Amino acid sequence: MSDKCDHGQDRKVAGFIERSVEILKGSGARITKPRLAVLECLAQSKSALSPKEILNRINAGGKGVDVDLATVYRILDAFTDVELVHKIGSDGAYMACRHIACDATLHMIAACSTCDSTQEVDLPPQLSLLLTKHVKTTMHFQLAEHFLQITGLCMSCAARA
């Protein structure tokens, strides 16, 4: 999974980290160097990352943050609890929540099967109501959480295909 530097993304990364720190403080969590390193790593990535990839990027960053794989897993669990990250698909990769605390009624993750880029997309409220109603009436199922992921080709990869 490769990421190319996007200088226009620097403000988005800083904004994500700022909002995330506020949310963590509000939840009573401590702000530690390892947590900040994981936040920064996910915020800078354009694709979902496995815990091991996160660890490797942090260690390769040379910022002197002392973190091991078990710590990365604990941090990701804590971030998931406060909805700062999404666990993507069955491979256990994570991505930063671009909506911070997921205020959107329904959104989905679009994952490119060629370049591994991921995007979080808001869906119209009407679609959320229709989907919720359909699940409730056909399956008699009460939704507690939602996660929709589609896989295909992003615009860049589709243009090259």
C-alpha positions in Angstrom: 0.0 0.0 0.0 1.7 3.1 -1.1 1.2 6.7 -0.2 2.6 9.7 -2.1 3.1 13.0 -0.2 0.3 15.4 -0.8 1.3 18.9 0.5 -2.3 20.1 0.5 -3.1 17.3 3.0 -0.9 18.8 5.8 -3.7 21.0 7.0 -6.2 18.1 7.0 -3.8 16.0 8.9 -3.2 18.7 11.5 -7.0 19.3 11.8 -7.7 15.6 12.2 -5.1 15.3 14.9 -6.5 18.4 16.7 -10.1 17.2 16.7 -9.0 13.7 17.7 -7.1 15.0 20.7 -10.1 17.0 21.8 -12.3 13.9 21.5 -9.7 11.8 23.4 -9.5 14.3 26.1 -13.3 14.5 26.3 -13.4 10.8 26.7 -10.9 10.9 29.6 -8.1 9.3 27.6 -4.5 10.4 28.1 -2.7 12.0 25.2 0.5 10.0 24.8 3.3 10.0 22.2 2.3 6.6 20.9 -1.3 7.6 20.5 -0.3 10.8 18.7 2.1 8.7 16.5 -0.8 6.4 15.5 -3.1 9.3 14.8 -0.5 11.0 12.6 0.2 7.7 10.7 -3.4 7.1 10.0 -4.2 10.7 9.1 -1.4 10.8 6.6 -2.3 7.6 4.9 -4.6 7.4 1.8 -5.2 3.7 2.4 -6.2 1.6 5.3 -3.2 0.2 7.2 -2.8 -3.0 9.2 -1.6 -2.6 12.8 1.8 -4.0 11.7 2.0 -1.5 8.9 1.3 1.3 11.4 4.0 0.0 13.7 6.5 -0.2 10.8 5.7 3.4 9.7 6.0 4.7 13.2 9.4 2.9 13.7 10.6 4.1 10.3 9.6 7.7 11.1 12.5 8.1 13.4 10.6 10.2 15.9 11.8 8.2 18.9 8.4 6.9 19.9 8.6 3.7 21.9 5.7 1.5 20.7 5.2 -2.2 20.1 2.5 -4.1 18.2 0.4 -4.9 21.3 0.4 -1.2 22.1 -0.7 -0.3 18.6 -3.6 -2.8 18.9 -4.7 -1.3 22.2 -4.5 2.2 20.8 -6.6 1.2 17.8 -9.2 -0.4 20.0 -9.4 2.8 22.1 -9.7 4.9 18.9 -12.4 2.6 17.6 -14.4 3.0 20.8 -14.5 6.8 20.3 -15.1 6.5 16.6 -11.8 8.0 15.4 -10.9 5.1 13.2 -12.7 2.5 11.1 -11.7 -1.1 10.9 -11.8 -2.0 7.2 -12.8 -5.3 5.7 -11.8 -8.7 6.9 -8.1 -8.1 6.7 -8.1 -6.0 9.9 -6.7 -2.8 8.4 -7.7 0.6 9.9 -8.3 4.1 8.5 -8.8 7.5 10.1 -12.5 8.5 10.3 -12.7 11.6 8.0 -16.0 12.6 9.7 -14.7 12.5 13.3 -17.1 10.6 15.5 -19.2 9.7 12.5 -21.9 12.3 12.6 -23.1 11.2 9.2 -26.3 9.1 9.3 -24.8 6.7 6.8 -21.6 6.5 5.0 -19.6 3.9 3.2 -16.0 3.2 2.5 -14.9 2.9 -1.1 -11.7 0.8 -1.4 -9.7 0.6 -4.6 -8.7 -3.0 -5.3 -5.7 -1.8 -7.4 -4.0 1.0 -5.4 -5.5 0.3 -2.0 -6.7 3.9 -1.6 -9.8 4.3 0.6 -12.4 7.1 0.8 -15.2 7.7 3.2 -18.3 8.8 1.5 -21.5 10.3 3.0 -24.7 8.9 1.7 -27.9 10.9 1.5 -30.2 10.7 4.5 -33.0 9.4 2.3 -30.8 6.3 1.5 -30.1 5.8 5.2 -33.8 5.8 6.0 -34.6 3.4 3.1 -31.8 1.0 4.1 -32.7 1.0 7.8 -36.4 0.5 7.0 -35.6 -2.3 4.5 -33.4 -4.2 7.0 -36.0 -3.7 9.8 -39.0 -4.8 7.8 -37.5 -7.7 5.8 -35.2 -9.1 8.5 -36.9 -7.7 11.7 -33.4 -6.5 12.6 -32.6 -3.5 14.7 -29.4 -1.8 13.5 -27.0 -0.9 16.3 -24.0 0.1 14.1 -23.4 0.4 10.4 -20.5 -0.3 8.1 -20.7 -0.4 4.4 -17.8 -1.0 2.2 -17.6 -1.3 -1.6 -14.5 -2.5 -3.5 -13.7 -1.5 -7.1 -11.5 0.9 -9.0 -10.9 4.5 -8.0 -11.1 7.1 -10.7 -7.3 7.1 -11.4 -7.0 3.4 -11.6 -10.2 3.1 -13.8 -8.7 5.7 -16.2 -5.5 3.6 -16.5 -7.4 0.3 -17.0 
